[in-house]
Amino acid sequence: MLSSVAVRTVRSIASRRIGLPTVSARGMAHTPSFHVDTSDNTTSSYFDFNEENYGRVKSILSKYPDNYKQSGIIPLLDLAQRQNGGWLPVAAMDKVAQITGAKPSRVYEVASFYTMFNREKVGKYFIQLCGTTPCMICGSEDIKQTIEDHLGIKNGHTSDDGLFTLLEVECLGACANAPMIQLNDDYYECLTRKTTIELLEACKAGNPPKMGKWGSLPMNGQVSCEGPLGKTSLFETPVPPKVDASRFKDGDVDPASVKEHMAY
């Protein structure tokens, strides 16, 4: 089977020779799967958790048996990334390997596999723009163009002032409120050109809008993912079914009445 590079090369040659139409794919910026030395990220750089985060390290590792400390690699990488301003230098990965007793290569594999880890420096406000079908249909391309024009950057780049990094990503799971972006940990949804610029200006002022009651913020004034008619159901908190707390006190379960015991 030909590699993707070979396929593109063959198609390019064929296009020039026999006039095949060229097709431009949606650009998705990404980080190389291998380490590249930079002035602030070399194998000899230094990283260590601060005193406060060492308390969190201890708490994380306490959730696993001593012989399964490697299970803490993902939460420890996340902790290191947050301490380091949103990205993971190779020194931080080496520290996690040392703490968990894993080979550094194992930690590198995890950090390069999951897109939640940034192995290159990102801006203070890391904008992940959803470009998958529902968001694209609802105008994500307009939102991307607005961000690029307003900040003077392209997909995969960071603004000169170091405040913003823009990256187009796949589905972020907020399709009902498309188009949307994830800004660091927070979801800003139902975006328009106008509200996108307002959001960017608020970030420049150091005052990004606070999240709504349900952990995201639709920028059109709606609550969570309510439709244009507002709330149309579940006006009261549902009352859970009553369950006999002593139903299994003797350890016996009668298959014939299990649905009743489970409050079905």
Solvent accessible surface area in square Angstrom, and as a share of the most:
residue,aa,sasa,rsa
1,M,243,1.09
2,L,110,0.55
3,S,67,0.43
4,S,72,0.46
5,V,93,0.54
6,A,30,0.23
7,V,75,0.43
8,R,149,0.54
9,T,70,0.41
10,V,83,0.48
11,R,100,0.37
12,S,48,0.31
13,I,65,0.33
14,A,25,0.19
15,S,16,0.10
16,R,178,0.65
17,R,195,0.71
18,I,125,0.64
19,G,60,0.58
20,L,70,0.35
21,P,97,0.61
22,T,114,0.66
23,V,120,0.69
24,S,110,0.71
25,A,95,0.74
26,R,90,0.33
27,G,46,0.44
28,M,63,0.28
29,A,33,0.26
30,H,156,0.70
31,T,55,0.32
32,P,43,0.27
33,S,91,0.59
34,F,133,0.55
35,H,75,0.34
36,V,78,0.45
37,D,86,0.45
38,T,71,0.41
39,S,122,0.79
40,D,67,0.35
41,N,8,0.04
42,T,34,0.20
43,T,100,0.58
44,S,102,0.66
45,S,38,0.25
46,Y,184,0.70
47,F,20,0.08
48,D,44,0.23
49,F,8,0.04
50,N,72,0.37
51,E,159,0.71
52,E,118,0.53
53,N,10,0.05
54,Y,83,0.32
55,G,44,0.43
56,R,113,0.41
57,V,6,0.04
58,K,156,0.66
59,S,61,0.39
60,I,25,0.13
61,L,33,0.16
62,S,87,0.56
63,K,147,0.62
64,Y,63,0.24
65,P,80,0.50
66,D,127,0.66
67,N,120,0.61
68,Y,130,0.49
69,K,73,0.31
70,Q,93,0.41
71,S,57,0.37
72,G,0,0.00
73,I,13,0.07
74,I,66,0.33
75,P,44,0.28
76,L,0,0.00
77,L,0,0.00
78,D,32,0.16
79,L,19,0.09
80,A,0,0.00
81,Q,16,0.07
82,R,136,0.50
83,Q,59,0.26
84,N,43,0.22
85,G,55,0.53
86,G,22,0.21
87,W,21,0.07
88,L,0,0.00
89,P,10,0.06
90,V,6,0.03
91,A,7,0.06
92,A,0,0.00
93,M,10,0.04
94,D,47,0.24
95,K,32,0.13
96,V,0,0.00
97,A,3,0.03
98,Q,131,0.58
99,I,30,0.15
100,T,4,0.02
101,G,57,0.55
102,A,10,0.08
103,K,144,0.61
104,P,64,0.40
105,S,58,0.37
106,R,136,0.50
107,V,0,0.00
108,Y,78,0.30
109,E,94,0.42
110,V,32,0.19
111,A,1,0.01
112,S,46,0.29
113,F,151,0.63
114,Y,89,0.34
115,T,125,0.73
116,M,93,0.41
117,F,11,0.05
118,N,20,0.10
119,R,29,0.10
120,E,92,0.41
121,K,122,0.52
122,V,23,0.13
123,G,4,0.04
124,K,125,0.53
125,Y,12,0.04
126,F,18,0.07
127,I,0,0.00
128,Q,27,0.12
129,L,2,0.01
130,C,4,0.03
131,G,2,0.02
132,T,34,0.20
133,T,73,0.43
134,P,50,0.32
135,C,2,0.01
136,M,87,0.39
137,I,132,0.67
138,C,75,0.45
139,G,18,0.18
140,S,1,0.01
141,E,78,0.35
142,D,68,0.35
143,I,4,0.02
144,K,31,0.13
145,Q,77,0.34
146,T,7,0.04
147,I,0,0.00
148,E,18,0.08
149,D,98,0.51
150,H,62,0.28
151,L,24,0.12
152,G,68,0.65
153,I,13,0.07
154,K,120,0.51
155,N,28,0.14
156,G,36,0.34
157,H,107,0.48
158,T,56,0.33
159,S,12,0.07
160,D,161,0.83
161,D,94,0.49
162,G,35,0.34
163,L,41,0.21
164,F,1,0.00
165,T,10,0.06
166,L,0,0.00
167,L,39,0.19
168,E,2,0.01
169,V,21,0.12
170,E,91,0.41
171,C,66,0.40
172,L,34,0.17
173,G,63,0.60
174,A,15,0.12
175,C,60,0.36
176,A,87,0.67
177,N,9,0.04
178,A,16,0.13
179,P,10,0.06
180,M,1,0.00
181,I,1,0.00
182,Q,34,0.15
183,L,6,0.03
184,N,63,0.32
185,D,89,0.46
186,D,51,0.26
187,Y,55,0.21
188,Y,2,0.01
189,E,8,0.04
190,C,19,0.12
191,L,7,0.03
192,T,71,0.41
193,R,120,0.44
194,K,140,0.59
195,T,20,0.12
196,T,0,0.00
197,I,64,0.32
198,E,80,0.36
199,L,1,0.00
200,L,1,0.00
201,E,75,0.34
202,A,26,0.20
203,C,2,0.01
204,K,87,0.37
205,A,84,0.65
206,G,49,0.47
207,N,105,0.54
208,P,45,0.28
209,P,39,0.25
210,K,178,0.75
211,M,51,0.23
212,G,32,0.30
213,K,168,0.71
214,W,159,0.56
215,G,51,0.49
216,S,18,0.12
217,L,41,0.20
218,P,8,0.05
219,M,35,0.16
220,N,90,0.46
221,G,70,0.67
222,Q,48,0.21
223,V,72,0.41
224,S,34,0.22
225,C,83,0.49
226,E,54,0.24
227,G,40,0.39
228,P,144,0.91
229,L,157,0.78
230,G,27,0.26
231,K,108,0.46
232,T,96,0.56
233,S,66,0.42
234,L,127,0.63
235,F,145,0.60
236,E,145,0.65
237,T,121,0.70
238,P,92,0.58
239,V,137,0.79
240,P,102,0.64
241,P,90,0.57
242,K,203,0.86
243,V,68,0.39
244,D,90,0.47
245,A,101,0.78
246,S,53,0.34
247,R,79,0.29
248,F,71,0.30
249,K,159,0.67
250,D,110,0.57
251,G,61,0.59
252,D,107,0.55
253,V,81,0.46
254,D,73,0.38
255,P,111,0.70
256,A,98,0.76
257,S,29,0.19
258,V,59,0.34
259,K,134,0.57
260,E,136,0.61
261,H,46,0.21
262,M,96,0.43
263,A,29,0.22
264,Y,190,0.72
